[in-house]
Amino acid sequence: MRAVVMRARGGPEVLEVADLPVPEPGPKEVRVRLKAAALNHLDVWVRKGVASPKLPLPHVLGADGSGVVDAVGPGVEGFAPGDEVVINPGLSCGRCERCLAGEDNLCPRYQILGEHRHGTYAEYVVLPEANLAPKPKNLSFEETAAIPLTFLTAWQMVVDKLGVRPGDDVLVMAAGSGVSVAAIQIAKLFGARVIATAGSEDKLRRAKALGADETVNYTHPDWPKEVRRLTGGKGADKVVDHTGALYFEGVIKATANGGRIAIAGASSGYEGTLPFAHVFYRQLSILGSTMASKSRLFPILRFVEEGKLKPVVGQVLPLEAAAEGHRLLEERRVFGKVVLQVG
């Protein structure tokens, strides 16, 4: 099968097209012939060695994908060859206390497809039956592939961690990213007033078109003051952030007393300045967040089919152009998701 493999750590140039054996499904496993695979910043971090630095090479990146069931292993009951499916990228044991409590993303053996095992930059992938869901009928394969990782991440941040409610002022950082595109929509779905930040006027305009009520350019030094001005001096009640060290102090200052900040990444660096006085005196809550329970994909897909949530595809490229897709992500030249056409 054709695949894009990473044979070394480094820049996008380490990604190359190769022929690999077609994987065979085992018990309770399904082989999917992929039609589309979406890129995530996680792919960039794995490629650089920031995430999973001890991962054996060569490796196939890619957490997100959609396609058609090609073969099933013994014991598979929910899918048959020909079914159109979307991939749920969180892998867990399914037996431990966390998994049985519906907290599978806290499983001691938790893995993410493309980070810990071969992913979707390939013609075929084999997954447990539990990691598939029916593809929404109203979407293309490319649109479907753009849903799982970022919408799961955003759902846990907005709904499970922040508990967004009607009337909340929600600050969404880096509005052009896949997670933030999803977070804007989910926060609006739950009745929030959304303030979105970005580094260009074009991305701010697109964020408004997606549903953001207000926008702020975070390249301006006083952007936290603008957030406070837009909230009557109060600041944001809830914050969705994955921007990292460069903007973290500003995020703290833009948050209301008693506010909650959910963090799911650190795109601009892992070691930031934390002004402790702001945290304890203003009683802020800082909440880490990684992915979400596999179960959360089902309400997301229902809202997608109802037209209440929608994936945003910013660029479609052929599988062989995965390196160019990585450059688009790193240079922040796209609003929404970069998707590779596989089939």
Disulfide bonds with the S-S distance in Angstrom:
none
